[in-house]
Amino acid sequence: MKKIRVDMAGTDAEKALSGIGDRLRFSRGQKTLDDVANFMGCNKVSVSRYEACRQIPDAAYLLKYAEFVKRSASWLLTGEEPDETALSLKESSYISLTKITASILEKTLQQKKLRLNYKSAGKVFSMLFKHAIILTHEGATTIGDDGEIYADIEIQLEDFLDDLISVVSEDIFL
């Protein structure tokens, strides 16, 4: 198989990849080249070449090495950890749904001058939130690129909550 050489001189990729060797060496800590070679299934000359940045390891090597040193492959490549706290669009939409659900529950209980007992509050909120998720998945509401929820989900949730309140037993209220 013919290898293709890519000239990365002066590119962002060159800058990012230039530190791989240092990160490989740093992350192995007190482990020897032999330790790494044995785990990786290669010879220690290859390990040494990767650490000296004379050769760039392939993706399979980086993934296995990341497992060996308990670091992310992303960090080995770039020196930056992925932001685990960043929310996906789906997570953002669930947060928006949670806020809407809590707001509707609070508003409806205030209007009807009702208070839920402690044991029942979580169950009622859970039922209302599950209904909000069902409405979302059925396409009854839409979620924008910013995670905001559009359409008439509030009206549908209020109607569901009214129905729920009318059929539940009185012992869930204070």
Kinemage of the C-alpha trace (Angstrom):
@kinemage 1
@onewidth
@group {chain A} dominant
@subgroup {mainchain}
@vectorlist {calphas} color= white
{ca met a 1} P 0.000 0.000 0.000
{ca lys a 2} L 1.371 3.380 -0.983
{ca lys a 3} L 1.615 5.956 1.807
{ca ile a 4} L 0.512 9.481 1.083
{ca arg a 5} L 2.523 12.297 2.620
{ca val a 6} L 0.604 15.428 3.509
{ca asp a 7} L 2.528 18.676 3.860
{ca met a 8} L 1.218 20.294 7.031
{ca ala a 9} L 3.831 23.032 7.277
{ca gly a 10} L 2.353 26.245 8.646
{ca thr a 11} L -1.109 24.775 9.298
{ca asp a 12} L -3.105 24.546 12.504
{ca ala a 13} L -2.751 20.782 12.226
{ca glu a 14} L 1.030 21.101 12.369
{ca lys a 15} L 0.792 23.156 15.547
{ca ala a 16} L -1.651 20.734 17.159
{ca leu a 17} L 0.324 17.662 16.186
{ca ser a 18} L 3.690 19.065 17.174
{ca gly a 19} L 2.954 18.489 20.862
{ca ile a 20} L 1.786 14.880 20.537
{ca gly a 21} L 5.216 13.500 21.364
{ca asp a 22} L 5.464 15.593 24.517
{ca arg a 23} L 1.977 14.575 25.614
{ca leu a 24} L 2.713 10.897 24.935
{ca arg a 25} L 5.881 11.095 27.013
{ca phe a 26} L 4.279 13.133 29.812
{ca ser a 27} L 1.222 10.904 30.089
{ca arg a 28} L 3.160 7.661 30.473
{ca gly a 29} L 4.631 9.014 33.702
{ca gln a 30} L 6.851 6.432 35.414
{ca lys a 31} L 6.044 3.667 32.933
{ca thr a 32} L 8.959 2.548 30.780
{ca leu a 33} L 9.146 2.333 26.996
{ca asp a 34} L 9.013 -1.453 27.460
{ca asp a 35} L 5.791 -1.147 29.498
{ca val a 36} L 4.187 0.902 26.750
{ca ala a 37} L 5.477 -1.356 23.955
{ca asn a 38} L 4.175 -4.476 25.707
{ca phe a 39} L 0.727 -2.988 26.230
{ca met a 40} L 0.559 -1.538 22.733
{ca gly a 41} L 1.874 -4.650 20.985
{ca cys a 42} L 4.686 -2.819 19.216
{ca asn a 43} L 8.406 -2.385 19.756
{ca lys a 44} L 9.910 0.288 21.971
{ca val a 45} L 11.638 1.922 19.000
{ca ser a 46} L 8.216 2.839 17.611
{ca val a 47} L 7.148 4.214 20.990
{ca ser a 48} L 10.338 6.252 21.154
{ca arg a 49} L 9.803 7.635 17.624
{ca tyr a 50} L 6.250 8.702 18.539
{ca glu a 51} L 7.437 10.438 21.711
{ca ala a 52} L 10.245 12.186 19.824
{ca cys a 53} L 7.672 13.315 17.230
{ca arg a 54} L 9.666 11.724 14.427
{ca gln a 55} L 6.600 9.732 13.514
{ca ile a 56} L 2.929 10.467 14.148
{ca pro a 57} L 0.923 7.547 15.535
{ca asp a 58} L -2.245 6.422 13.812
{ca ala a 59} L -5.716 6.704 15.329
{ca ala a 60} L -5.805 3.094 16.551
{ca tyr a 61} L -2.544 3.622 18.441
{ca leu a 62} L -3.802 6.847 20.029
{ca leu a 63} L -7.073 5.268 21.142
{ca lys a 64} L -5.317 2.293 22.731
{ca tyr a 65} L -2.639 4.538 24.268
{ca ala a 66} L -5.327 6.781 25.745
{ca glu a 67} L -6.807 3.724 27.430
{ca phe a 68} L -3.341 2.762 28.739
{ca val a 69} L -2.611 6.154 30.293
{ca lys a 70} L -6.239 6.893 31.242
{ca arg a 71} L -6.408 10.155 29.291
{ca ser a 72} L -8.640 11.095 26.376
{ca ala a 73} L -7.441 10.618 22.807
{ca ser a 74} L -8.564 14.199 22.238
{ca trp a 75} L -6.081 15.413 24.845
{ca leu a 76} L -3.298 13.345 23.292
{ca leu a 77} L -4.006 14.945 19.911
{ca thr a 78} L -4.658 18.537 20.895
{ca gly a 79} L -3.567 19.033 24.477
{ca glu a 80} L -7.111 20.110 25.357
{ca glu a 81} L -9.700 18.059 27.173
{ca pro a 82} L -13.155 17.966 25.616
{ca asp a 83} L -15.686 20.136 27.431
{ca glu a 84} L -17.804 17.528 29.185
{ca thr a 85} L -20.031 20.229 30.637
{ca ala a 86} L -21.254 21.544 27.305
{ca leu a 87} L -24.873 20.598 26.787
{ca ser a 88} L -26.156 18.976 23.664
{ca leu a 89} L -29.229 20.394 21.963
{ca lys a 90} L -31.260 17.492 23.331
{ca glu a 91} L -30.079 18.163 26.885
{ca ser a 92} L -30.796 21.881 26.500
{ca ser a 93} L -34.295 21.129 25.266
{ca tyr a 94} L -34.946 18.842 28.247
{ca ile a 95} L -33.842 21.617 30.572
{ca ser a 96} L -36.254 23.990 28.814
{ca leu a 97} L -39.011 21.385 29.117
{ca thr a 98} L -38.270 21.001 32.819
{ca lys a 99} L -38.556 24.757 33.375
{ca ile a 100} L -41.797 24.986 31.424
{ca thr a 101} L -43.238 21.995 33.262
{ca ala a 102} L -42.329 23.391 36.681
{ca ser a 103} L -43.744 26.803 35.741
{ca ile a 104} L -47.042 25.321 34.561
{ca leu a 105} L -47.380 23.140 37.631
{ca glu a 106} L -46.711 26.083 39.956
{ca lys a 107} L -49.068 28.429 38.054
{ca thr a 108} L -51.909 25.888 37.903
{ca leu a 109} L -51.658 25.014 41.588
{ca gln a 110} L -51.694 28.725 42.513
{ca gln a 111} L -54.723 29.414 40.305
{ca lys a 112} L -56.640 26.506 41.815
{ca lys a 113} L -55.393 27.375 45.320
{ca leu a 114} L -54.019 23.881 45.764
{ca arg a 115} L -50.855 22.603 47.412
{ca leu a 116} L -49.448 19.148 46.823
{ca asn a 117} L -48.219 17.114 49.734
{ca tyr a 118} L -44.516 16.359 49.746
{ca lys a 119} L -44.845 12.696 48.740
{ca ser a 120} L -47.038 13.439 45.738
{ca ala a 121} L -45.299 16.522 44.321
{ca gly a 122} L -42.512 14.546 42.640
{ca lys a 123} L -44.944 12.053 41.135
{ca val a 124} L -47.194 14.748 39.711
{ca phe a 125} L -44.216 16.659 38.281
{ca ser a 126} L -42.828 13.429 36.803
{ca met a 127} L -46.142 12.614 35.104
{ca leu a 128} L -46.379 16.127 33.687
{ca phe a 129} L -42.757 16.081 32.489
{ca lys a 130} L -43.206 12.671 30.836
{ca his a 131} L -46.243 14.048 29.019
{ca ala a 132} L -44.157 17.016 27.840
{ca ile a 133} L -41.533 14.612 26.453
{ca ile a 134} L -44.229 12.591 24.682
{ca leu a 135} L -45.618 15.777 23.103
{ca thr a 136} L -42.130 16.715 21.936
{ca his a 137} L -41.409 13.307 20.431
{ca glu a 138} L -44.808 13.191 18.734
{ca gly a 139} L -44.004 16.506 17.068
{ca ala a 140} L -46.700 18.431 18.946
{ca thr a 141} L -44.036 20.998 19.728
{ca thr a 142} L -40.761 21.984 18.146
{ca ile a 143} L -37.371 22.786 19.575
{ca gly a 144} L -35.323 25.588 18.046
{ca asp a 145} L -31.582 25.546 17.377
{ca asp a 146} L -31.066 27.435 20.627
{ca gly a 147} L -32.892 24.799 22.681
{ca glu a 148} L -35.979 26.996 23.056
{ca ile a 149} L -39.337 25.291 22.843
{ca tyr a 150} L -41.982 26.618 20.504
{ca ala a 151} L -45.643 25.922 19.743
{ca asp a 152} L -48.510 25.424 22.135
{ca ile a 153} L -46.953 22.958 24.562
{ca glu a 154} L -47.937 25.140 27.514
{ca ile a 155} L -51.627 24.926 26.619
{ca gln a 156} L -51.422 21.169 26.127
{ca leu a 157} L -49.621 20.678 29.434
{ca glu a 158} L -52.122 22.881 31.265
{ca asp a 159} L -54.974 20.806 29.831
{ca phe a 160} L -53.227 17.574 30.838
{ca leu a 161} L -52.645 18.900 34.354
{ca asp a 162} L -56.296 19.971 34.675
{ca asp a 163} L -57.376 16.466 33.687
{ca leu a 164} L -54.881 14.940 36.080
{ca ile a 165} L -56.056 17.071 38.997
{ca ser a 166} L -59.680 16.210 38.303
{ca val a 167} L -59.076 12.448 38.492
{ca val a 168} L -56.586 12.116 41.327
{ca ser a 169} L -57.629 11.451 44.880
{ca glu a 170} L -57.860 14.273 47.376
{ca asp a 171} L -55.104 12.826 49.599
{ca ile a 172} L -52.327 14.184 47.342
{ca phe a 173} L -53.244 17.732 48.319
{ca leu a 174} L -52.627 19.554 51.582
